[in-house]
Amino acid sequence: MDWGAIFGNAVVELISPTTAAYALAALGLAIHFGYTGLLNFGQAGFMLLGAYGYAIPALKLGWPVWACVLTSIVASVIFALILGIPTLRLRADYLAIVTIAAAEVLRLVFTTNTFQDVTGSANGLSEYQAGLLQFNPFPPGRYGFGPWIFDNRVWFFLVIAWIVVALAAVFTWLIMRSPWGRVVKGIREDEDAVRALGKNVYSYKMQSLILGGLFGTFAGILFVLPRAVVPSYFQPSLTFFVYAILLLGGAATILGPIVGSIVFWVLLSFFSGFVARAVEAGWLPFMTQVQAGQLRFILVGIAIMLIVVFMPQGILGNKKELAFVK
């Protein structure tokens, strides 16, 4: 058993662009669920729009980076309006049903062969990072220290990803300390009381849905920068992984989603390497490598369950928020 490789691969996930992308998506859900009480089960849809909204103009139209990002933003705002207008005046479960269905519809639309020339269908799109890589300040080659030895492309994407996460965290901290933040927290606790104070609850909910969705949109861009964009990445399970990360770190916290993402991906990488090598070593003779790939999710789930049982508020959560999480 090569424990060095197992732990080395797990440690890499501490700062990987994927970890940063999931942290940002979870921060968006913190705004939705943790602070406002909105049950958005379609964060994968916002991430998909971010990924394709960036990739399609960059690859098919040759647009500059800022225009591609703007396209993703516009698509995300429109999607949030389509979801929010008919549901935000109703009970929270209506939004949950609509968002999970809408995200899956989006994924299937981008998978269909009808738009293959634009979306690449099930094969997705690749090589759309050329415009962004023009700004890469890192010289060609591989460098780093310890397990963190990457090529210049990965370092560039990594730095971008964590800068965006840091800015998003600071922005969220500031707005949640503002009057706007106090209103959305009030909506989470008792929206009738907030409405009685003369606040437009529907408007605040819509603003929260758009803002958290934009975080998901930027997370989608960060997620696909080091790789191709493929519709299968954005299945409903992605949203549930992000929720697991959010609850693991703490639902109504700023740093909780970031810590939760790090813990989730480190555990997933560790169990993935351990189970695969255990099968190779004959420790699990009753299991194939394919089955081992599924077992890692079971083990990660058990680990998260233990953390939630003993720390139900999350790693960084406040026990005062438990009444809502329940």
C-alpha positions as CSV (number, residue, x, y, z in Angstrom):
1,M,0.0,0.0,0.0
2,D,1.6,3.3,-1.2
3,W,0.5,5.5,1.7
4,G,2.6,8.4,0.5
5,A,0.8,8.5,-2.8
6,I,-2.6,8.2,-1.1
7,F,-1.9,11.1,1.3
8,G,-0.1,13.1,-1.3
9,N,-3.1,13.0,-3.7
10,A,-5.4,13.9,-0.8
11,V,-3.3,16.9,0.2
12,V,-3.3,18.2,-3.3
13,E,-7.1,18.7,-3.0
14,L,-6.5,21.3,-0.2
15,I,-5.9,24.0,-2.8
16,S,-7.2,22.5,-6.1
17,P,-9.3,24.6,-8.5
18,T,-12.1,22.1,-8.1
19,T,-12.1,22.6,-4.3
20,A,-12.3,26.4,-4.9
21,A,-15.2,26.0,-7.3
22,Y,-17.2,23.9,-5.0
23,A,-16.5,26.3,-2.1
24,L,-17.8,29.2,-4.2
25,A,-20.9,27.2,-5.2
26,A,-21.5,26.4,-1.6
27,L,-21.1,30.0,-0.6
28,G,-23.9,30.8,-3.0
29,L,-26.1,28.2,-1.4
30,A,-25.2,29.7,2.0
31,I,-26.8,33.0,0.8
32,H,-29.8,31.0,-0.5
33,F,-30.3,28.4,2.2
34,G,-28.2,29.5,5.2
35,Y,-29.1,33.2,5.3
36,T,-32.4,33.6,3.4
37,G,-34.0,30.2,3.8
38,L,-34.4,29.5,0.1
39,L,-34.4,25.8,-1.0
40,N,-32.5,26.0,-4.2
41,F,-31.9,22.4,-5.5
42,G,-30.7,23.6,-8.9
43,Q,-27.3,25.1,-8.2
44,A,-25.9,22.8,-10.8
45,G,-28.0,24.7,-13.4
46,F,-26.4,28.0,-12.5
47,M,-22.9,26.3,-12.7
48,L,-23.8,24.9,-16.1
49,L,-24.8,28.3,-17.4
50,G,-21.6,29.7,-16.1
51,A,-19.5,27.0,-17.8
52,Y,-21.3,27.1,-21.2
53,G,-21.9,30.8,-21.0
54,Y,-18.1,31.3,-20.9
55,A,-17.1,28.4,-23.2
56,I,-19.4,28.9,-26.1
57,P,-18.7,32.6,-26.9
58,A,-14.9,32.0,-26.3
59,L,-14.7,29.0,-28.6
60,K,-17.4,29.7,-31.2
61,L,-17.3,33.5,-31.4
62,G,-13.8,34.3,-30.3
63,W,-15.1,36.9,-27.7
64,P,-12.7,38.3,-25.1
65,V,-12.7,37.1,-21.6
66,W,-14.8,39.9,-20.1
67,A,-17.5,39.4,-22.7
68,C,-17.7,35.7,-22.0
69,V,-18.0,36.3,-18.3
70,L,-20.7,38.9,-19.0
71,T,-22.6,36.4,-21.1
72,S,-22.6,33.9,-18.2
73,I,-23.8,36.6,-15.8
74,V,-26.7,37.6,-18.0
75,A,-27.7,34.0,-18.6
76,S,-27.6,33.4,-14.8
77,V,-29.8,36.4,-14.0
78,I,-32.3,35.4,-16.6
79,F,-32.4,31.9,-15.2
80,A,-32.9,33.2,-11.7
81,L,-35.8,35.4,-12.8
82,I,-37.4,32.5,-14.7
83,L,-37.2,30.4,-11.5
84,G,-38.1,33.1,-9.0
85,I,-41.0,35.0,-10.6
86,P,-43.5,32.1,-10.4
87,T,-42.2,30.5,-7.1
88,L,-40.9,33.0,-4.6
89,R,-44.4,34.1,-3.6
90,L,-45.2,30.5,-2.7
91,R,-44.0,28.0,-0.1
92,A,-40.3,27.1,-0.1
93,D,-40.8,23.6,-1.4
94,Y,-42.2,24.9,-4.7
95,L,-38.8,26.6,-5.4
96,A,-37.0,23.3,-4.5
97,I,-39.1,21.4,-7.0
98,V,-38.8,24.0,-9.8
99,T,-35.1,24.5,-9.4
100,I,-34.1,20.8,-9.5
101,A,-36.3,20.2,-12.5
102,A,-35.1,23.3,-14.3
103,A,-31.4,22.4,-13.8
104,E,-32.0,18.9,-15.2
105,V,-33.9,20.3,-18.2
106,L,-31.0,22.6,-18.9
107,R,-28.5,19.7,-18.7
108,L,-30.6,17.7,-21.2
109,V,-30.9,20.6,-23.6
110,F,-27.1,21.0,-23.7
111,T,-26.8,17.2,-24.1
112,T,-29.2,16.9,-27.1
113,N,-27.7,16.4,-30.6
114,T,-30.0,19.2,-31.9
115,F,-27.5,21.9,-30.7
116,Q,-24.4,19.8,-31.2
117,D,-22.7,22.4,-33.4
118,V,-22.9,24.9,-30.5
119,T,-22.8,22.8,-27.3
120,G,-20.8,19.8,-28.5
121,S,-23.7,17.6,-27.2
122,A,-22.6,14.8,-24.8
123,N,-18.9,15.3,-25.8
124,G,-18.9,18.9,-24.6
125,L,-16.4,21.6,-25.5
126,S,-12.7,22.0,-25.0
127,E,-9.8,24.3,-25.8
128,Y,-11.7,27.5,-24.9
129,Q,-9.2,28.8,-22.5
130,A,-6.8,30.4,-25.0
131,G,-8.1,34.0,-24.4
132,L,-7.6,33.7,-20.7
133,L,-4.2,32.1,-21.0
134,Q,-2.9,35.1,-22.8
135,F,-2.8,36.8,-19.3
136,N,-1.0,33.9,-17.7
137,P,2.1,35.5,-15.8
138,F,3.6,32.1,-14.9
139,P,6.5,30.9,-17.1
140,P,6.1,27.6,-18.9
141,G,7.2,24.5,-16.9
142,R,6.3,22.6,-13.8
143,Y,7.2,23.8,-10.4
144,G,6.0,24.0,-6.8
145,F,6.9,22.2,-3.6
146,G,5.9,18.9,-1.9
147,P,2.8,17.4,-3.4
148,W,1.8,20.8,-5.0
149,I,3.8,20.6,-8.2
150,F,1.8,21.8,-11.2
151,D,2.3,23.2,-14.6
152,N,2.0,26.9,-15.3
153,R,-1.6,26.5,-16.5
154,V,-2.8,24.9,-13.3
155,W,-1.1,27.5,-11.2
156,F,-2.7,30.2,-13.1
157,F,-6.2,28.7,-12.8
158,L,-5.6,27.9,-9.1
159,V,-4.6,31.5,-8.3
160,I,-7.6,32.9,-10.2
161,A,-10.0,30.4,-8.4
162,W,-8.9,31.2,-4.9
163,I,-8.8,35.0,-5.5
164,V,-12.4,34.8,-6.7
165,V,-13.4,32.7,-3.6
166,A,-11.6,35.2,-1.3
167,L,-13.4,38.2,-2.9
168,A,-16.7,36.4,-2.7
169,A,-16.2,35.6,0.9
170,V,-15.3,39.2,1.8
171,F,-18.3,40.5,-0.2
172,T,-20.7,38.1,1.5
173,W,-19.3,39.0,4.9
174,L,-19.9,42.7,4.2
175,I,-23.4,42.4,2.8
176,M,-24.5,40.1,5.7
177,R,-23.4,42.8,8.1
178,S,-25.4,45.4,6.2
179,P,-29.1,46.3,6.5
180,W,-29.8,44.1,3.5
181,G,-28.2,41.1,5.2
182,R,-30.2,41.7,8.4
183,V,-33.4,41.7,6.3
184,V,-32.7,38.4,4.6
185,K,-31.8,36.8,7.9
186,G,-35.2,38.1,9.2
187,I,-36.9,36.5,6.2
188,R,-35.3,33.2,7.0
189,E,-36.6,33.3,10.6
190,D,-40.1,34.8,10.0
191,E,-40.9,36.4,6.7
192,D,-44.4,37.5,8.0
193,A,-42.7,39.6,10.6
194,V,-40.4,41.2,8.0
195,R,-43.4,41.9,5.8
196,A,-45.2,43.5,8.7
197,L,-42.3,45.9,9.0
198,G,-43.0,47.1,5.5
199,K,-40.3,45.2,3.7
200,N,-40.8,43.8,0.2
201,V,-40.1,40.1,1.0
202,Y,-40.5,39.0,-2.6
203,S,-38.0,41.5,-3.8
204,Y,-35.4,40.5,-1.2
205,K,-35.9,36.9,-2.0
206,M,-35.3,37.6,-5.7
207,Q,-32.2,39.5,-5.0
208,S,-30.9,36.7,-2.8
209,L,-31.7,34.1,-5.5
210,I,-29.9,36.1,-8.2
211,L,-26.8,36.8,-6.0
212,G,-26.4,33.2,-4.8
213,G,-27.0,32.1,-8.4
214,L,-24.2,34.4,-9.6
215,F,-21.9,32.7,-7.2
216,G,-22.8,29.4,-8.7
217,T,-22.2,30.8,-12.1
218,F,-18.7,31.9,-11.3
219,A,-18.2,28.6,-9.6
220,G,-19.1,26.9,-12.9
221,I,-16.6,28.9,-14.8
222,L,-13.8,28.1,-12.3
223,F,-14.8,24.4,-12.3
224,V,-14.3,24.0,-16.0
225,L,-11.3,26.2,-16.6
226,P,-8.8,23.3,-16.1
227,R,-10.9,20.8,-18.1
228,A,-13.4,20.4,-20.8
229,V,-17.0,21.4,-20.2
230,V,-19.3,18.4,-20.4
231,P,-23.0,18.2,-19.5
232,S,-22.6,15.1,-17.4
233,Y,-20.6,17.2,-14.9
234,F,-23.8,19.0,-14.0
235,Q,-26.1,16.2,-12.8
236,P,-28.4,16.8,-9.8
237,S,-25.8,14.9,-7.6
238,L,-23.5,18.0,-8.0
239,T,-26.0,20.1,-6.2
240,F,-26.3,17.6,-3.4
241,F,-22.5,17.4,-3.1
242,V,-22.5,21.2,-2.7
243,Y,-25.3,20.9,0.0
244,A,-23.2,18.3,1.8
245,I,-20.3,20.7,1.7
246,L,-22.4,23.6,3.0
247,L,-23.9,21.6,5.9
248,L,-20.5,20.1,6.7
249,G,-18.9,23.5,7.1
250,G,-21.9,25.4,8.5
251,A,-25.0,26.6,6.7
252,A,-25.0,30.3,7.8
253,T,-21.3,31.0,7.8
254,I,-18.8,32.6,5.5
255,L,-15.8,30.3,6.0
256,G,-17.9,27.2,6.5
257,P,-18.4,26.5,2.8
258,I,-14.7,26.9,2.1
259,V,-13.7,24.6,5.0
260,G,-16.4,22.1,4.1
261,S,-15.2,22.0,0.5
262,I,-11.6,21.3,1.6
263,V,-12.7,18.6,4.0
264,F,-15.0,17.0,1.4
265,W,-12.5,16.8,-1.4
266,V,-9.6,15.7,0.9
267,L,-11.8,12.9,2.2
268,L,-13.0,11.9,-1.2
269,S,-9.5,11.8,-2.6
270,F,-8.2,9.9,0.4
271,F,-10.9,7.2,0.3
272,S,-10.6,7.0,-3.5
273,G,-6.9,6.2,-3.4
274,F,-7.2,3.9,-0.4
275,V,-10.0,1.8,-1.7
276,A,-8.5,1.5,-5.2
277,R,-5.1,0.4,-3.8
278,A,-6.9,-1.9,-1.3
279,V,-8.5,-3.7,-4.2
280,E,-5.2,-4.0,-6.1
281,A,-3.5,-5.4,-2.9
282,G,-6.2,-8.1,-2.5
283,W,-7.5,-6.7,0.7
284,L,-11.0,-6.5,-0.8
285,P,-11.2,-9.6,-3.0
286,F,-14.9,-9.5,-3.3
287,M,-14.8,-6.1,-5.0
288,T,-13.9,-4.8,-8.5
289,Q,-12.3,-1.5,-9.3
290,V,-15.7,-0.2,-10.6
291,Q,-17.3,-1.1,-7.3
292,A,-14.4,0.5,-5.4
293,G,-15.2,3.8,-7.2
294,Q,-18.7,3.8,-5.7
295,L,-17.5,2.7,-2.3
296,R,-15.5,5.9,-1.8
297,F,-18.8,7.9,-1.9
298,I,-20.2,5.6,0.8
299,L,-17.2,6.1,3.0
300,V,-17.2,9.8,2.5
301,G,-20.9,9.8,3.3
302,I,-20.3,7.9,6.5
303,A,-17.5,10.3,7.5
304,I,-19.8,13.3,6.9
305,M,-22.6,11.7,8.8
306,L,-20.3,11.2,11.8
307,I,-19.2,14.9,11.7
308,V,-22.9,16.0,11.4
309,V,-23.9,13.7,14.3
310,F,-21.3,15.1,16.7
311,M,-21.2,18.6,15.2
312,P,-24.8,19.2,13.9
313,Q,-24.2,22.9,13.4
314,G,-21.3,22.1,11.0
315,I,-17.6,22.6,11.6
316,L,-17.8,26.4,11.9
317,G,-21.5,26.8,12.4
318,N,-23.3,28.6,15.2
319,K,-25.5,26.5,17.5
320,K,-28.1,29.3,17.3
321,E,-28.7,28.4,13.7
322,L,-29.7,24.8,14.6
323,A,-33.4,25.7,14.9
324,F,-33.4,26.6,11.2
325,V,-31.3,23.7,10.0
326,K,-33.7,21.3,11.7
